[in-house]
Amino acid sequence: MRWITRKHQYNFPRKTLVMGIVNVTPDSFSDGGLFFNPNKAVDHALKLVEEGADILDIGGESTRPGAASISVKEELNRVIPVINQLAKKTELIISIDTHKPIVAEEAIGAGASIINDIGANNNHAEMWKVISNTKAGYICMHMKGAPQTMQKNPFYKDVCKDVCNFFKERLNSLLDYGISIDHIAIDPGIGFGKSLDHNIELMSHLNKFNVFQRPVLVGASRKSFIDKLLGVPLEKRLPASLTCAAWATIQGSQIIRAHEVAETVQAIRMAEALIEINNGTNT
């Protein structure tokens, strides 16, 4: 299995990729405002590079439950200066976390190679055109509704089956549009239109998504379902986040999206070592 992100190619199986989160926002749920200044965002991103990140995910619009949408102009003003600087300072792959086609296209032009799309549930021909024209890597994420509404009593008959059906339909649509399967990764969307039980069910059965033979991204870092399950505030969710990262690796997921990169790299490398020993293979 391979994943092509413009001029770069990942060949799997390989070591799990760690995607470091850089929120250039004033209101993200975990670090809103900390890196809103472009220079601070760049410094933080370069720190994540030193800690072992494989991909930098740059986002300019909060997608926390209930977050208000911002204009294309505002989002561009937040993310493009950061991507421009990072493209000059590191050779690391850059991802743009957006559901807006114009932002995605401008970000690719500035140096990004991956579009991380929370709005993949929309029939968005403009976004698909950007992917097709730029040959960017595309992360197709499941979300029920939109950030403004997604946590208002989300319902599924069978959350794993329903999310799998979404990926089946969406992959077929992307292929019909002419986008190569090699450019697509999938993300079950932990915390996006899911209750506590839904999130636990998805995390428990991440291996079900391996049937698509596409890289699976898991983003459970600091998510609120950890608090709902364990009663821990935001600043104390690292142990549970690392457990989710290690578990996702054991379940066969290929990309872990995380706030604390150094700790996450350590956790998943240990998980990989245990997998190799359990499988009787050598490094």
C-alpha positions in Angstrom: 0.0 0.0 0.0 1.3 3.4 -0.9 0.2 7.0 -0.2 1.2 9.7 -2.6 1.3 13.3 -1.3 2.3 15.4 -4.4 6.1 14.6 -4.9 6.4 12.4 -1.8 5.4 8.7 -1.4 4.9 6.7 1.7 5.1 2.9 1.3 3.4 0.8 3.9 4.0 -1.3 5.9 6.5 1.2 7.5 6.8 2.9 10.9 3.7 4.7 12.0 3.6 8.4 10.9 3.1 11.1 13.6 1.2 14.2 12.5 2.0 17.2 14.7 -0.8 19.6 15.3 -0.3 23.3 14.8 -3.5 25.4 15.5 -3.2 28.9 14.2 -6.4 29.9 16.0 -7.7 31.9 18.9 -10.3 29.3 19.9 -9.3 25.7 19.4 -10.4 23.4 22.2 -7.0 22.6 23.5 -4.5 25.3 22.6 -6.5 28.2 21.2 -4.5 31.4 21.2 -1.1 29.8 22.1 0.1 29.9 18.5 -2.2 32.4 16.9 0.8 34.6 16.1 2.4 33.3 12.9 5.9 33.4 14.3 4.9 31.5 17.4 3.1 29.0 15.2 6.3 28.5 13.1 8.5 28.1 16.2 6.1 25.6 17.6 6.0 23.6 14.4 9.8 23.5 14.2 9.8 22.3 17.8 7.5 19.4 16.7 9.9 18.6 13.9 12.8 18.3 16.4 10.5 16.0 18.5 10.1 13.6 15.7 7.0 14.7 13.7 6.7 13.2 10.2 3.9 15.6 9.1 2.9 19.1 10.3 -0.8 19.7 10.2 -1.6 23.5 10.0 -5.1 24.6 10.8 -6.6 28.1 10.9 -10.2 27.4 11.8 -11.4 25.7 15.1 -13.4 22.6 14.6 -14.4 22.1 18.2 -18.1 21.4 18.8 -20.1 24.5 18.4 -17.2 26.5 16.9 -18.3 29.4 14.6 -17.1 29.3 10.9 -14.7 31.9 9.7 -14.3 33.5 6.2 -12.0 32.2 3.6 -10.0 35.5 3.8 -9.5 35.1 7.5 -8.5 31.5 7.3 -6.0 32.3 4.5 -4.6 35.2 6.6 -3.9 32.8 9.4 -2.4 29.8 7.6 -0.6 31.0 4.5 2.1 33.0 6.3 2.9 30.0 8.5 3.0 27.6 5.6 5.2 30.0 3.5 7.7 30.2 6.4 7.7 26.5 7.1 8.2 25.5 3.5 11.4 27.5 3.6 12.7 26.3 6.9 11.9 22.5 6.8 11.6 19.8 4.2 8.9 18.0 6.4 5.6 17.3 4.7 3.0 20.0 5.5 -0.7 19.3 5.7 -3.5 21.9 5.6 -6.4 21.2 7.9 -9.3 22.8 6.1 -12.6 22.0 4.4 -12.5 25.0 2.1 -11.3 24.4 -1.5 -9.9 27.9 -1.9 -7.8 27.6 1.3 -6.6 24.1 0.3 -5.5 25.3 -3.2 -3.7 28.3 -1.8 -2.0 26.2 0.9 -0.8 23.8 -1.7 0.6 26.7 -3.7 2.4 27.9 -0.5 4.1 24.5 0.1 1.6 22.1 1.6 1.3 18.6 0.2 -1.7 17.1 2.1 -5.3 18.3 2.4 -6.8 17.2 5.8 -10.5 17.6 5.1 -13.1 17.4 8.0 -15.7 18.3 5.4 -15.3 15.1 3.3 -19.0 14.3 4.1 -19.9 17.0 1.6 -20.3 16.4 -2.1 -17.6 19.0 -2.8 -16.6 18.8 -6.5 -14.5 22.0 -6.0 -12.3 20.2 -3.4 -12.0 17.1 -5.5 -10.8 19.3 -8.4 -8.1 20.7 -6.2 -7.0 17.2 -5.2 -7.0 16.1 -8.9 -5.1 19.2 -10.2 -2.5 19.3 -7.4 -2.0 15.6 -6.9 -2.1 16.3 -3.1 -2.5 13.7 -0.5 -6.1 13.7 0.7 -7.4 12.7 4.2 -11.0 11.8 3.9 -12.6 12.2 7.4 -16.0 11.1 8.6 -18.1 13.6 10.4 -21.8 13.7 11.0 -23.1 17.2 10.4 -20.9 20.2 10.9 -18.9 21.5 13.9 -21.8 23.8 14.8 -24.3 20.8 15.1 -22.3 17.6 15.2 -22.7 16.9 18.9 -26.4 17.5 19.1 -27.6 13.9 19.8 -25.6 12.0 17.1 -27.3 8.8 16.2 -26.1 5.6 14.4 -27.6 2.2 13.9 -24.1 0.7 14.0 -21.4 3.3 14.2 -18.6 1.1 12.8 -20.8 -0.2 10.0 -22.1 3.3 9.2 -18.7 4.9 9.1 -17.4 2.0 6.9 -20.4 2.6 4.5 -19.4 6.2 4.4 -15.9 5.4 3.3 -17.1 2.9 0.8 -19.4 5.5 -0.8 -16.8 8.3 -0.6 -13.9 6.3 -2.0 -16.1 5.3 -5.0 -17.1 8.9 -5.6 -13.5 10.1 -5.5 -12.4 7.3 -7.9 -15.3 8.1 -10.2 -14.0 11.7 -10.3 -10.6 10.5 -11.4 -8.7 10.8 -8.2 -6.2 7.9 -7.7 -6.7 5.7 -4.7 -3.0 6.1 -3.9 -3.6 9.7 -2.9 -6.3 9.0 -0.3 -6.1 8.2 3.4 -9.1 7.8 5.7 -10.0 9.1 9.2 -13.0 7.7 11.2 -13.3 11.2 12.9 -13.0 10.5 16.6 -15.1 13.2 18.3 -16.8 14.5 15.2 -20.5 13.8 15.5 -20.0 10.9 18.0 -21.1 10.3 21.6 -18.8 8.7 24.2 -20.1 5.3 23.3 -19.6 5.9 19.6 -16.0 7.0 20.1 -15.2 4.0 22.3 -16.8 1.7 19.8 -14.7 3.1 17.0 -11.5 3.1 18.9 -12.1 -0.5 20.0 -12.5 -1.6 16.4 -10.1 0.5 14.4 -8.9 -2.6 12.6 -12.2 -2.8 10.8 -11.1 0.1 8.6 -8.0 -1.8 7.4 -10.3 -3.5 4.9 -10.1 -0.4 2.6 -6.3 -0.9 2.2 -5.8 2.8 2.7 -3.7 4.6 5.4 -5.9 5.1 8.5 -5.4 8.3 10.5 -6.5 8.4 14.2 -6.8 11.7 16.0 -7.8 11.1 19.6 -5.3 13.5 21.2 -6.8 15.4 24.2 -10.4 14.8 22.9 -13.3 15.5 25.2 -14.5 11.8 25.2 -11.5 11.2 27.5 -12.9 13.6 30.0 -16.4 12.0 29.7 -15.0 8.6 30.3 -12.3 9.3 33.0 -13.3 12.8 34.4 -9.9 14.4 33.6 -9.4 18.0 32.5 -7.7 19.0 29.3 -4.2 19.4 30.9 -4.3 15.9 32.3 -5.3 13.9 29.2 -1.8 13.0 28.0 -1.8 9.4 29.5 -5.1 8.5 27.9 -4.1 10.2 24.6 -0.9 8.1 24.5 -2.9 4.9 25.3 -5.1 5.7 22.3 -2.1 6.3 20.1 -0.5 3.0 21.1 -3.8 1.1 20.7 -4.3 2.6 17.2 -0.9 1.4 16.2 -1.6 -2.1 17.5 -4.8 -2.1 15.5 -3.0 -1.3 12.3 -3.5 2.4 11.9 -0.7 4.2 10.0 -1.0 7.9 11.0 -1.4 9.3 14.5 -2.4 13.0 14.9 -1.1 14.4 18.1 -0.4 17.5 20.2 2.5 16.0 22.2 4.8 14.7 19.5 7.8 13.5 21.5 5.7 11.5 23.9 3.5 10.1 21.1 6.6 9.0 19.1 7.9 7.1 22.2 4.6 5.4 22.8 4.0 4.2 19.3 7.6 3.0 18.8 7.2 0.9 21.9 3.9 -0.5 20.6 5.7 -1.3 17.2 8.5 -3.1 19.0 6.0 -5.2 20.9 4.1 -6.0 17.7 7.3 -7.1 16.0 8.2 -9.4 18.9 4.7 -10.8 19.0 4.8 -11.5 15.3 8.2 -13.1 15.6 9.8 -10.6 13.2 13.2 -8.9 13.4 13.8 -5.1 13.1 
